[in-house]
Amino acid sequence: MVELPSPEDPDAALAAVVALRRLANQLERSAVEHALRQGWTWAHIGQALGISAQAAHKKLAPKIAQERDAT
């Protein structure tokens, strides 16, 4: 298990928050891209993420398209 920085050290704690957000965003984009390749709908993806299909599409479709265009 990873040891979390103490909130008493704001520099370390906030740096950890930033790193975790980046990691979570990368994982989310990757998982959604794989789900789409496997035929998942935006409704299914939204349900899995706890948001609406429209919210999932609005948040993630442009990022996934941008990454595909870059490769």
C-alpha positions, 0 to 999 in steps of 0.5 A, a space after each residue: 500500500 502507498 503511504 500518503 503524505 501528511 496533510 500537515 505538509 501542504 506542499 507534499 499533499 497538494 503535489 500528491 493530489 495533482 499527481 493522482 488527478 493526472 493518473 486518474 485522468 490517464 486511466 479514465 481516458 485509456 479505459 474509455 478508449 478500450 471500452 469504445 473499441 469493445 463496442 460499449 456505448 456512451 450510455 454504458 460508459 456513463 453508467 460505469 462512471 456514475 455520470 450521464 452518457 452526454 456528460 461522458 461524451 462531452 468530457 471524454 470524446 474530444 480528448 480521445 479524438 485528439 489522442 487518436 489524431 496525434 498518433 
